[in-house]
């Protein structure tokens, strides 16, 4: 091994390997074994975990060959120690089982937005709970059961109208939270997700979403325009619910999605609703305006949302109203135009543009609206 290779190993590879939790001969960590211990309990309640998390599991691959592990379905570990995927046995829906502490506001807020009053409200875009289960022998924990969701940016946005639908649902959803005296406080892209099941004819694998759930091949999907997904605000671990009869207390802003609001940098507590406005505006700026062409019409609104002085940021009712007025002025041609990455290879643009024309014609023939509209929840 050369000096440079030794240095790279010492600086990068070594620390990563040492950071991994201890594993047994089958490659199972303590957390893996905790979930395996609860396999029968979850099965009795109608949820079936993948083969890797079933009692007596033995790997189908050589545990000493990392390339074999990566390519094997039962080599796919969980994404987070507190989140497990499973199949709902009654209808084969892929769900997420999230282990949370009862003492936090997360279970309380998630349950509130999933109650009979809020559940079917079309303006409510907080993730819905399918069920809440106690954790055996752990009175301070619960399982929150939800539909399995995937990152917002995968698959990619094809049109301006598709992006508009995402913005609309997140603006509407955060506005609804504020109307109910709840501040998210961490509403970055990391804490937004989409239910993309409508886009797939066959379920995708939760850990390797480019593959089918049964590992039988590539998971093919339709566009957001043809099969609209539904977007959700998730993860209420930092959220706060306030008493409407009292003044809302100021909070210290948190770093969210890699960005700290100005008030957080100054260490000054402020209205958490104003911080939410900043985080949402900053998300639109960094994930869309600065990387995709075609969304510049939103920049004036977004710049107001990310004003350094929290008192100068518009409240969510104003954000919602201004956004609607902006969208109402957009032509159908603008809405159906391509959302183009700024980094797109220049020689590929004519070919992509030509393909997009034919694809757009097909969407018009199918009577698909320029701004996708998911089916109402039942």
N, C-alpha and C positions, 0 to 999 in steps of 0.2 A: 504493500500500500504506500503510495507516495505521500510526501509531506502535506501537499494540498488536500489529498483525500482524507488523511488523518485529521487535519484541521476541520474539514467540513463535517466529519463524523462527530468529532468532539463538540462542535458548536451547534449542530442541527440534529443529526440523526440520534446521537446518544441521548440527549435530553428528552427527545420525543419518546424514545423507547422506555426510558426510566419513568416517564410520566404515565405510561399505560398502567391500568390496575392489574394486580397479580392475577394470573389465570392458571387453571388446572391443565391436565394433559389433553383435555378435549377443547381447550381454548375458552372455557367458561369463567367469567369473573364472578365476584361475590354478588354483584347486582343481577347478573344473568340467573344465578341460582336462586335469588330472592323471587324473581318472576316465575321460575320453574316451580318453586314451592307453592305458588298460588295458581298453578295451571288448573287443577281439578276444581277449585272454587270458582274460577272464572268460567270454566266449561259448564258447571252446574247452573251458572247464571246466563248461559247462552253465548259465550264468547270463546272462540277457539284461537289460540296463539299458533304461530308458525312452528314447524317441526323442531327447530333449534331450541325452543323453549318448552318442550314436552319432556316429562320424566323419562329417563333412560335413553335420551338422545345420544347417538354416536355420530361424529362427523362423517360425511360421505367423501371427504377429501383427506389428503395427507396434511396433517396439521403443521408439518415442518416446511410445507411448500406454500408460501404466501400467495403465489399466483393461482394455485388451485382454490384456495380459500376465497379469493376475490371473485372467481368465476362460478362458485357454487351457491345455490340458493340458500342452503343452510349455513353458509359462511357469512351471511349478512347480519351484522350486529344491529342493535337498536340505535336510534339517533340520539337519544337522551336517556339517562338512567331512570328518569321518572315518567317516561312516555313509552308505551308499548302499543304496537299495532296488533290487531286481531280481526278475525272474521265473525260477524254476527251470524250465528248458525241458522237463524230463522229465514234470512234472505241473502246471505253471503255478502252483505255490505262490509267494506273494510272500515274499521273504527279505530279511534285512538283511545287508549286507556291512560289517563293522566293521574298520577299519584300526587295528591296535594295535602298540605296540612290544614286541619280544620280551623286552626287559630288564625289563618290568614283571611283577607277579604276576598281572595280569588273564588273560592267555592260559593260564597255568599253572593257576589256580583254575577257570576256566571249563572247561578240558579235564578236570580232575580230577572235577568234578561231572557230566561227560558220559561218563565211562568206563563200561565194561561193568558194573562193580560198582554204580555209583550211578545209572546212566541210568534204569533201570526201577523204582527204589525209589519207592513212592508218597509217601514223606515228603520226598523231594527236590524242592524247588520252585525250584531255581536254573535259570536259562535253559539249555537244552540247545544244544550246538553240533551242527550238521548236518555240518560239515566245517571243516577248517583248511587254508588255502591259503597258500603262500609268495607274497610280493610280488616280482615280477620286478625284478631289479637293486637290490633293497633288502633286504639280508640281515638288517637289524635290525627288519623289520616282517613282520606276517602279516595275512591276512584271516580273521576269525572269521565263519563263515556260520551264521546263526540264522533261525528263523521270524520274520517281521516282526510285532512286537508293538505295541500301542497303549496310550494312557494309561488308567489304572484307572477314572477317573470318567466316561469316555465310551464307550458310552452310560451313562445314569444308573442308579443302583441303585433298584429298584422296591420291594423288600420288606426287612424286617429279616433274613429268612433269607438273602437274597442277600448282604447285608453280612456275615453270620456266616460264610459260605463263604469270603469274601475274608480275613477275620481268621484263620480256621482255617488256610488254606493258608500265609499269611505267618508265623504263629506256628510252625506245623509246619516250615516251610522254614528259618526262622532257628534254630530248635532243632536241626535237622539239621546246619546249618552249624557250630554250636557243638560238637555231638557229634564233628564231624570236625576240630575245632581250627582253625576258620576264623572270623575276625571280619569282618563286612561293613564296618563303620565308616562307612557312608554310606547306611543303609537308610531313606531318606525316601521320600515318594510319588514323587519324581522317578526313583528307582531301583527302582521296582516297575512291572510292566506286565502286560498280559494278552493271551493268544492268543484273540482273539474270532472267529476264522474260523468256528467252529461256529455263531455267531449270525447269519451272513450266508449267504443262498442264492447271492448273486453277490459276488465279491470287491470290497472297498472300495479306494479310492485311498490309498496310504500317506501322501501329503502333504495331501490334502483328503479325509479319511475319510467325509465326508457324501456324497461322490460315488462312483460305481462306478469300478472300476479303468480301464475302457475309456472313461470320461467320457461314458457314454451316458445318464446320469440319476442320480437320487438313490439312494444305497445304503440299502436298507431292511433292518432287522434284527429278529430275534426277541428276546424278553426273556432275561435271564440264567437265569430259572427254567425256561423252555422249552428253551433251548439253552445249557447251562452253559459258560462260558469257563474257561480255566485261567490261574491267576495265577503270576507268576514274579518272583523277585528277580533284578535285572540289574545290570550295570556294576560289575565288581569291580576298578576302577582304584585304589581306596583300600583294598581288602581285604588282609588279612594271613593267611597260613597259618602255624601254629606247630608246633614239634616237640613231640609228645606226651610225650617223655621228659624235657623240660625245663620249668621254671616259665614260665608265660606272662608276657611282659614287659608293663609298663604302657605305654600310648600316650597321646599328646596327642589330645584329642577334636577333631573337625572340625565346622565349620558344615555342616549338612545340611538341605536343604529350607527354607532361610531361618531355621533355628533352631540355636542353639549350646547344647549341653548345659551344665549348671552347671559341670562340671569344666573345660569348654573356656573358659568365661568367667573362671575363676580361673587358667587356665594351669597346671593341675595334672595330670600324667599319671595315668591310672587304668586299671583292667582294661577292655580294649576290649569284652568281652562285656557288661559292665554298661552301657557307653555304647550298645551295640546295643539293649539292653532299653529304655533311655530313648527312643531315636529311634523305635522301633516304638510305644511307648506314646504318645509325643507325636503321632505321625501319627494314631493312632486318635482322640485327643482333638481335634486341630485340624481334621481332615477329616470327622469323623463326629459325635462327641459334641457339639461346639460349633456344628454347622451343621445337623444333622438331629435330629428328635425320634424317640424310640423306642429309643435305645441306652443309656439311663441306667444300665441294669443292669450295664454294664461299667465304670462310673466308679470304683468302689472298687479294682478290679484295675489300671486304668490309672493312678490316682493313686499306687499303690505302684510302678508301673513308672517313673514320672517323678519319684520322690523325689530331692531335691537331693543327698543323700548316696548316692553310688554303692553303698556297702556295704549299704545298706538296700533296694536294689532286688532283687526276686526273680530268681533265675536262670531261664533259659528252660524248664527242665524243670518248675519250679513254675508259671510262667506258663501253660504248656501244660495242666498238670493242673487248675489253677483255672479256666481258660477252659472246659475240657470240663465241669466240674461245673456252671458257670453255665449253659451251653447246655443241658445235660440237664434243667434245671429249667424251661426255657421251654416254654410251651404251643404247640400247633400254630397256634392263633389268633394268638399274638404273633408267631410266625415269619412268618406270611403277611400280617401287617399292613403298612401302607404306611410306607416310609421318607420322612418328610415334611420338606421343607426348612423351616427356621425362617422364612425370608423369603417363603414361599409366600403369594400374594395370598389374603386371607381369603375373598373372595367366590367364589373358584374351588374352595375345599375341598369343598363339598358335591357338586359335579359330579365332581371327581376321585375322591372317596370312593365315589360310586355306580358309576362306571366300574370302580373297583378291585374292587368286589364281584362284578360280572359276569366280570371277568377272572379273579378267583380261582376262581370256579366252573368256568371253562373249564380251568384248570390242574388242579383236582381231578378233572374228568372225564378228562383226559389222564393222570392218575395221576402227575403231576409232584411230587416231594418238596418240602417247604417249604424245606429247605436244599439247593440245587442240588448235584448231584454229577457232575462231568465224567467222561467215559469214561476208563478206565485207558489209560495209554500202552502201546503194543505194542512 
